[in-house]
Amino acid sequence: MTTRTQPTSRKRSWYAACFLPGKAVVVVLTRRHWQVFGLFFAEATVLLLPLDVANNSTAIGCAEGWNTVCGNINMDLLWLMVFLSIVIFLVVLLPFAIFYYEADDGEDNPKNSQWGEAIKMELGTIAVAAALITVLYITSAESNIPMRALEVNSMSASEGFQAYVDGTTVSTAAVTAASNVTVQHLTLTLDQSMDRPGHGQSSWERKKQRRLDFVTLNKFKQSVYLLEGDVVDLKLCHEEYRNFNPLKPFFKLLLGCIASIISCMWFFHIALYMLPNTPLLPFLNTYFIWFDRWFPLFGTISVGIFSSYLLACAVKGCFKFGMRCFCIALHPMKLHGTYMNSLVFNLGLVLLCAIPSVQFCDQAFADYDRLTALRTLMGVQIHYLKGMRTIWDYNIFVYAILIISLITAGILLAKPRDRASPVDDIRKRIERQVRDTAAANSV
């Protein structure tokens, strides 16, 4: 983890956290520790699915205790702990860390401390998140689960705060997670670094100016990133040729072929199993069930690969989107060259996509996980949550994933390489914006 960070980011490597599930204990964690914790929760969310399948907790006789094939793990509580831990990371820990590192201007100014700026921004974030969840919980916190009965046709039952939090997380991020272009909360902190126009401009003009500054900055960062890559390649051809490893290109080609195979299998599985009202073939479900019968480890590894692939696609897709569309920030990951805020941002992106990826896998592998606590949570409580049933019944998210993926594939086939923005245009735009800002401040 530390080998991916910039040397200048390592000096501020401690972070205090007050978090331990089930206990009110103050724990001081280093930067490496809480990043590992974040990745742990992301991987735990993915790998809990095969554990839930092996536990078999919702089979007949498990609650009564006479079914011997049932596990003794309370998966409902375990899913609750993992999901709520991810929510704490996304709402409290990671935003505070991003605000903390973005507030570092390189100068020791006692009036504008990093802690003070980060705390103010974090309090605002918590207030907005709490207000949003409270309003939505009050208005739509019930699951209308249909049932067959002699006297009534349906039953309305409240499923509690935990199911609602999971449902809102899934519904708001499922499309962007699996379609590889997750772009939430990217511009909250970068606006702090922009020069503010003077008082002579209207609010609309100031907003337009900030937007132009933000786009120009992203174009500049994209050009610098591509130029740095060209410099590294040039050095490998000359003075650093001894450090060049000829096996790297072949290894990347092999990974690309494996990724292409996994993508094709996902597309076939969606087309054959998820889109039709009556699945044409179980496809991957048959593969996972067959492995579970004679060597469950292979089934667990396979589910982990297909689920983790969605998380990797989300991170790579967000970066690729930032390289082509300059309305979002760029957060590249390079060995010995990743800034701390970029590392925290990508960790938050993985955690943000973890729950939607598990929900997507639960829907895709419904035959494989039919007797799990996750199926009860996602496939029943959240599926019939008020206002969401139509989305799941008509596979709106799945169609959106396919459409966006096909459009993205066509664009990448037509223009596979990223091209730097014209440097002269960036320079002229920066000069013009500086003149406009100076003229506005002089008013």
C-alpha positions as CSV (number, residue, x, y, z in Angstrom):
1,M,0.0,0.0,0.0
2,T,2.7,2.5,0.9
3,T,4.7,1.7,-2.2
4,R,2.0,3.4,-4.3
5,T,2.1,6.7,-2.5
6,Q,4.1,9.8,-3.2
7,P,7.1,10.4,-0.8
8,T,5.7,13.9,0.0
9,S,2.4,12.3,1.1
10,R,4.0,9.9,3.6
11,K,5.0,12.4,6.2
12,R,1.3,12.9,7.2
13,S,0.6,9.3,7.5
14,W,-1.4,9.0,10.7
15,Y,-5.1,9.2,11.1
16,A,-7.3,8.9,14.3
17,A,-10.4,6.8,14.1
18,C,-13.0,6.0,16.7
19,F,-14.4,2.8,15.2
20,L,-14.8,-0.7,16.4
21,P,-17.9,-2.8,15.7
22,G,-19.9,-3.3,18.8
23,K,-17.6,-1.4,21.2
24,A,-17.0,2.3,21.9
25,V,-13.2,2.2,21.9
26,V,-10.9,4.9,20.6
27,V,-8.4,3.4,18.2
28,V,-5.5,5.3,16.6
29,L,-4.8,3.8,13.2
30,T,-2.1,4.7,10.8
31,R,-2.9,5.5,7.2
32,R,-1.9,2.0,6.1
33,H,-4.2,0.4,8.6
34,W,-7.4,2.1,7.7
35,Q,-6.7,1.7,4.0
36,V,-6.3,-2.0,4.6
37,F,-9.5,-2.0,6.7
38,G,-11.3,-0.3,3.8
39,L,-10.1,-2.9,1.3
40,F,-10.9,-5.6,3.8
41,F,-14.5,-4.6,3.9
42,A,-14.7,-4.4,0.1
43,E,-13.3,-7.9,-0.3
44,A,-15.4,-9.2,2.6
45,T,-18.5,-7.9,1.0
46,V,-17.6,-9.9,-2.2
47,L,-16.5,-13.1,-0.5
48,L,-19.3,-13.2,2.0
49,L,-21.6,-14.4,-0.8
50,P,-20.0,-17.9,-1.1
51,L,-19.8,-18.1,2.7
52,D,-23.6,-17.3,2.9
53,V,-24.2,-20.1,0.3
54,A,-22.2,-22.6,2.4
55,N,-23.9,-21.5,5.6
56,N,-27.3,-22.4,4.0
57,S,-29.1,-20.5,6.8
58,T,-32.5,-20.1,5.2
59,A,-33.1,-23.8,4.3
60,I,-36.0,-25.6,5.8
61,G,-35.2,-26.7,9.4
62,C,-32.3,-24.4,10.0
63,A,-34.2,-22.2,12.4
64,E,-35.6,-25.2,14.2
65,G,-32.2,-26.8,14.5
66,W,-33.0,-30.3,13.0
67,N,-31.4,-29.7,9.6
68,T,-27.7,-30.7,10.0
69,V,-26.5,-29.2,6.8
70,C,-27.1,-25.7,8.1
71,G,-24.3,-23.5,9.4
72,N,-24.3,-21.8,12.7
73,I,-23.3,-18.3,11.5
74,N,-25.7,-15.5,11.9
75,M,-25.3,-14.1,8.4
76,D,-28.0,-11.4,8.9
77,L,-25.9,-9.8,11.6
78,L,-22.7,-10.3,9.6
79,W,-24.1,-8.6,6.5
80,L,-25.4,-5.8,8.7
81,M,-22.0,-5.3,10.3
82,V,-20.2,-5.2,7.0
83,F,-22.7,-2.9,5.3
84,L,-22.8,-0.4,8.1
85,S,-19.0,-0.4,8.3
86,I,-18.9,0.5,4.6
87,V,-21.4,3.3,5.2
88,I,-19.3,4.6,8.1
89,F,-16.2,4.6,5.8
90,L,-18.0,6.3,3.0
91,V,-19.7,9.0,5.1
92,V,-17.2,9.7,7.9
93,L,-13.7,8.4,7.5
94,L,-12.9,8.7,3.8
95,P,-14.5,12.1,3.2
96,F,-12.6,13.5,6.3
97,A,-9.4,12.1,4.9
98,I,-9.9,13.6,1.5
99,F,-10.8,17.0,3.0
100,Y,-7.8,16.7,5.2
101,Y,-5.3,16.1,2.4
102,E,-6.9,18.6,0.0
103,A,-6.6,21.3,2.7
104,D,-2.8,21.0,2.6
105,D,-1.6,24.1,0.7
106,G,2.1,23.5,1.5
107,E,2.3,26.5,3.9
108,D,2.2,26.5,7.7
109,N,-0.7,28.8,8.1
110,P,-2.1,28.6,11.7
111,K,-5.3,30.4,10.7
112,N,-6.3,27.7,8.2
113,S,-5.3,24.4,9.7
114,Q,-5.9,21.1,7.9
115,W,-7.9,19.7,10.8
116,G,-10.2,22.8,11.0
117,E,-11.0,22.7,7.3
118,A,-11.5,19.0,7.3
119,I,-13.8,19.1,10.3
120,K,-15.9,21.8,8.8
121,M,-16.4,20.0,5.5
122,E,-17.0,16.7,7.3
123,L,-19.7,18.2,9.5
124,G,-21.4,19.5,6.4
125,T,-21.2,16.1,4.7
126,I,-22.6,14.3,7.7
127,A,-25.5,16.8,8.0
128,V,-26.4,16.3,4.3
129,A,-26.2,12.5,4.5
130,A,-28.2,12.4,7.7
131,A,-30.9,14.7,6.3
132,L,-31.2,12.7,3.1
133,I,-31.4,9.3,4.8
134,T,-33.9,10.6,7.3
135,V,-36.2,12.1,4.8
136,L,-36.2,9.0,2.5
137,Y,-36.5,6.7,5.5
138,I,-39.6,8.5,6.7
139,T,-41.2,8.6,3.2
140,S,-40.3,5.2,1.8
141,A,-39.1,2.8,4.4
142,E,-41.6,0.0,3.8
143,S,-41.4,-3.2,1.7
144,N,-44.7,-4.2,0.1
145,I,-44.0,-8.0,-0.2
146,P,-46.7,-9.8,-2.2
147,M,-48.0,-13.1,-0.7
148,R,-50.7,-15.6,-1.4
149,A,-53.4,-15.7,1.2
150,L,-57.1,-16.5,1.6
151,E,-58.3,-13.1,2.6
152,V,-55.6,-10.6,1.6
153,N,-53.4,-10.2,-1.5
154,S,-50.5,-8.4,0.0
155,M,-48.8,-7.4,3.2
156,S,-47.0,-4.2,4.1
157,A,-44.2,-4.6,6.6
158,S,-41.5,-2.3,7.7
159,E,-38.1,-3.9,7.3
160,G,-36.1,-1.5,9.5
161,F,-33.4,1.1,9.1
162,Q,-30.7,-1.3,8.0
163,A,-32.6,-2.7,5.1
164,Y,-33.5,0.8,4.0
165,V,-29.9,2.0,4.1
166,D,-28.8,-0.9,2.0
167,G,-31.6,-0.4,-0.4
168,T,-30.9,3.3,-0.9
169,T,-27.2,2.6,-1.4
170,V,-27.9,-0.1,-4.0
171,S,-30.5,1.9,-5.9
172,T,-28.4,5.1,-6.2
173,A,-25.2,3.5,-7.2
174,A,-26.0,0.2,-9.0
175,V,-26.0,1.7,-12.5
176,T,-22.7,3.6,-12.1
177,A,-20.9,0.7,-10.3
178,A,-21.4,-2.0,-12.9
179,S,-21.2,0.2,-16.0
180,N,-17.7,1.3,-15.0
181,V,-18.3,5.1,-14.9
182,T,-19.0,5.8,-11.3
183,V,-18.6,9.6,-10.9
184,Q,-20.2,10.5,-7.6
185,H,-18.8,13.2,-5.3
186,L,-15.8,14.0,-7.5
187,T,-15.8,17.8,-7.3
188,L,-16.5,18.6,-3.7
189,T,-12.9,19.5,-2.7
190,L,-11.2,20.6,-5.9
191,D,-13.3,23.8,-6.0
192,Q,-11.5,24.9,-2.8
193,S,-8.2,25.3,-4.8
194,M,-9.7,27.6,-7.5
195,D,-9.2,31.4,-7.6
196,R,-12.5,33.0,-6.8
197,P,-13.8,35.8,-9.0
198,G,-14.2,39.2,-7.6
199,H,-17.4,40.8,-6.2
200,G,-18.1,42.5,-9.5
201,Q,-19.4,39.3,-11.0
202,S,-22.9,37.8,-10.6
203,S,-23.4,34.4,-9.0
204,W,-24.1,32.9,-12.4
205,E,-20.8,34.3,-13.8
206,R,-18.8,33.1,-10.8
207,K,-20.3,29.6,-11.2
208,K,-19.5,29.6,-14.9
209,Q,-16.0,30.8,-14.2
210,R,-15.4,28.0,-11.7
211,R,-16.7,25.4,-14.1
212,L,-14.3,26.7,-16.8
213,D,-11.4,26.7,-14.3
214,F,-12.2,23.1,-13.3
215,V,-12.3,21.9,-16.9
216,T,-9.1,23.7,-17.8
217,L,-7.4,22.2,-14.7
218,N,-8.5,18.7,-15.7
219,K,-7.2,19.1,-19.2
220,F,-3.9,20.3,-17.9
221,K,-3.7,17.3,-15.5
222,Q,-4.5,14.9,-18.3
223,S,-1.8,16.4,-20.5
224,V,0.7,16.2,-17.7
225,Y,-0.2,12.6,-16.9
226,L,0.2,11.5,-20.6
227,L,3.5,13.5,-20.9
228,E,4.9,11.8,-17.8
229,G,4.1,8.4,-19.3
230,D,5.9,9.4,-22.5
231,V,8.9,10.5,-20.5
232,V,9.1,7.2,-18.6
233,D,8.9,5.3,-21.9
234,L,11.6,7.5,-23.4
235,K,13.9,6.8,-20.4
236,L,13.4,3.1,-20.7
237,C,14.6,3.4,-24.3
238,H,17.8,5.2,-23.4
239,E,19.5,5.6,-20.0
240,E,17.2,3.3,-18.0
241,Y,17.0,0.5,-20.6
242,R,18.4,-2.0,-18.1
243,N,15.3,-1.5,-15.9
244,F,13.0,-2.5,-18.7
245,N,11.3,-5.9,-18.2
246,P,10.3,-7.4,-21.6
247,L,7.8,-9.7,-19.9
248,K,5.6,-6.8,-18.8
249,P,3.9,-6.2,-22.1
250,F,3.1,-10.0,-22.5
251,F,1.8,-10.1,-18.9
252,K,-0.5,-7.2,-19.6
253,L,-1.6,-8.8,-22.9
254,L,-2.5,-12.0,-20.9
255,L,-4.5,-10.0,-18.4
256,G,-6.3,-8.2,-21.2
257,C,-7.3,-11.6,-22.8
258,I,-8.5,-12.9,-19.4
259,A,-10.5,-9.7,-18.8
260,S,-12.0,-10.0,-22.3
261,I,-13.1,-13.5,-21.5
262,I,-14.7,-12.5,-18.2
263,S,-16.5,-9.6,-19.9
264,C,-17.9,-11.9,-22.6
265,M,-19.1,-14.3,-20.0
266,W,-20.8,-11.5,-18.1
267,F,-22.6,-10.4,-21.3
268,F,-23.7,-13.9,-22.2
269,H,-24.9,-14.5,-18.6
270,I,-26.9,-11.2,-18.6
271,A,-28.4,-12.0,-22.0
272,L,-29.3,-15.6,-21.2
273,Y,-30.3,-15.5,-17.6
274,M,-31.0,-12.0,-16.3
275,L,-32.9,-10.3,-19.2
276,P,-35.5,-12.9,-20.1
277,N,-38.5,-13.3,-17.8
278,T,-37.9,-17.0,-17.9
279,P,-34.1,-17.6,-17.9
280,L,-33.0,-19.5,-21.0
281,L,-29.9,-21.1,-19.3
282,P,-28.5,-20.9,-15.8
283,F,-25.1,-20.5,-17.3
284,L,-22.7,-19.4,-14.6
285,N,-25.0,-20.7,-11.9
286,T,-24.6,-24.2,-13.2
287,Y,-20.8,-23.7,-13.1
288,F,-20.8,-22.5,-9.5
289,I,-23.2,-25.1,-8.2
290,W,-21.1,-27.9,-9.9
291,F,-17.9,-26.7,-8.3
292,D,-19.6,-26.4,-4.9
293,R,-20.5,-30.1,-5.0
294,W,-17.0,-31.5,-5.3
295,F,-14.5,-28.7,-4.4
296,P,-16.2,-25.6,-2.9
297,L,-12.9,-23.6,-3.0
298,F,-13.0,-23.3,-6.8
299,G,-16.6,-22.0,-6.6
300,T,-15.6,-19.4,-4.0
301,I,-12.6,-18.3,-6.1
302,S,-14.8,-18.0,-9.2
303,V,-17.4,-15.9,-7.4
304,G,-14.7,-13.7,-6.0
305,I,-13.1,-13.2,-9.5
306,F,-16.4,-12.3,-11.2
307,S,-17.4,-10.0,-8.3
308,S,-14.0,-8.3,-7.9
309,Y,-13.9,-7.8,-11.7
310,L,-16.9,-5.5,-11.4
311,L,-15.0,-3.4,-8.8
312,A,-11.9,-3.2,-10.9
313,C,-14.0,-2.1,-13.9
314,A,-15.6,0.7,-11.8
315,V,-12.2,2.1,-10.8
316,K,-10.7,1.8,-14.3
317,G,-13.9,3.1,-15.9
318,C,-13.9,6.2,-13.7
319,F,-10.3,6.9,-14.6
320,K,-11.0,6.4,-18.3
321,F,-14.0,8.6,-18.2
322,G,-11.9,11.3,-16.6
323,M,-9.3,11.0,-19.3
324,R,-11.9,11.6,-22.0
325,C,-14.5,13.9,-20.3
326,F,-13.0,16.7,-18.3
327,C,-16.1,17.4,-16.2
328,I,-14.7,15.1,-13.4
329,A,-11.4,15.0,-11.6
330,L,-8.5,12.6,-12.5
331,H,-7.2,10.3,-9.9
332,P,-4.5,8.0,-11.5
333,M,-2.8,5.2,-9.6
334,K,1.0,4.8,-10.2
335,L,3.7,2.9,-8.4
336,H,5.6,5.4,-6.2
337,G,3.6,8.2,-7.7
338,T,0.1,8.2,-6.2
339,Y,-0.9,11.1,-4.1
340,M,-2.7,10.4,-0.9
341,N,-6.0,12.0,-1.9
342,S,-6.1,9.9,-5.1
343,L,-5.5,6.8,-3.1
344,V,-8.3,7.6,-0.6
345,F,-10.6,8.5,-3.5
346,N,-10.1,5.2,-5.3
347,L,-10.6,3.3,-2.0
348,G,-13.9,5.2,-1.5
349,L,-14.9,4.3,-5.1
350,V,-14.2,0.6,-4.4
351,L,-16.3,0.7,-1.2
352,L,-19.1,2.7,-2.9
353,C,-19.3,0.0,-5.6
354,A,-19.0,-3.0,-3.2
355,I,-22.7,-3.2,-2.1
356,P,-24.1,-2.6,-5.6
357,S,-21.7,-5.2,-7.0
358,V,-22.9,-7.7,-4.4
359,Q,-26.6,-6.9,-5.2
360,F,-25.9,-7.3,-8.9
361,C,-24.2,-10.7,-8.2
362,D,-27.1,-11.7,-6.0
363,Q,-29.5,-11.0,-8.9
364,A,-27.2,-12.7,-11.5
365,F,-26.5,-15.8,-9.4
366,A,-30.0,-16.3,-8.0
367,D,-30.0,-20.0,-8.4
368,Y,-26.6,-20.3,-6.7
369,D,-27.5,-18.3,-3.7
370,R,-31.2,-19.2,-3.4
371,L,-31.0,-20.2,0.3
372,T,-29.0,-17.3,1.6
373,A,-29.6,-14.5,4.0
374,L,-28.5,-12.1,1.2
375,R,-31.2,-13.4,-1.1
376,T,-33.8,-12.6,1.6
377,L,-32.3,-9.1,2.1
378,M,-31.7,-8.1,-1.6
379,G,-34.2,-10.3,-3.4
380,V,-37.2,-9.7,-1.0
381,Q,-36.8,-6.7,1.3
382,I,-35.0,-4.4,-1.0
383,H,-36.6,-5.7,-4.2
384,Y,-40.1,-4.8,-2.9
385,L,-39.0,-1.6,-1.2
386,K,-41.5,1.2,-1.8
387,G,-40.7,2.9,-5.1
388,M,-38.1,0.3,-6.3
389,R,-40.2,-2.7,-7.4
390,T,-40.7,-1.3,-10.9
391,I,-37.0,-0.8,-11.4
392,W,-36.2,-4.4,-10.5
393,D,-39.2,-5.9,-12.3
394,Y,-38.3,-4.3,-15.6
395,N,-34.5,-4.7,-15.2
396,I,-33.9,-1.0,-15.8
397,F,-30.5,-1.1,-14.2
398,V,-29.5,-4.2,-16.3
399,Y,-30.6,-2.6,-19.5
400,A,-28.7,0.6,-18.6
401,I,-25.6,-1.4,-17.9
402,L,-25.7,-3.1,-21.3
403,I,-26.4,0.1,-23.2
404,I,-23.7,2.1,-21.5
405,S,-21.2,-0.8,-21.9
406,L,-21.9,-1.2,-25.6
407,I,-21.6,2.6,-26.2
408,T,-18.3,2.6,-24.2
409,A,-17.0,-0.4,-26.2
410,G,-17.8,1.3,-29.5
411,I,-16.1,4.5,-28.5
412,L,-13.0,2.7,-27.3
413,L,-12.8,0.6,-30.5
414,A,-13.0,3.8,-32.6
415,K,-10.5,5.7,-30.4
416,P,-8.6,3.2,-28.3
417,R,-5.8,5.6,-27.2
418,D,-6.0,8.7,-25.1
419,R,-4.8,11.9,-26.8
420,A,-3.5,14.9,-24.8
421,S,-5.3,18.2,-25.1
422,P,-3.6,20.8,-27.2
423,V,-1.1,22.6,-25.0
424,D,-1.5,25.9,-26.8
425,D,-5.2,26.0,-26.3
426,I,-4.7,25.2,-22.6
427,R,-2.1,28.0,-22.2
428,K,-4.3,30.6,-24.0
429,R,-7.3,29.6,-22.0
430,I,-5.4,29.9,-18.7
431,E,-4.1,33.3,-19.8
432,R,-7.6,34.5,-20.7
433,Q,-9.0,33.3,-17.4
434,V,-6.2,35.0,-15.5
435,R,-7.0,38.3,-17.3
436,D,-10.7,37.9,-16.7
437,T,-10.1,37.2,-13.0
438,A,-7.8,40.2,-12.6
439,A,-10.3,42.4,-14.4
440,A,-13.2,41.2,-12.2
441,N,-11.1,41.7,-9.0
442,S,-10.3,45.2,-10.0
443,V,-14.0,46.2,-10.2
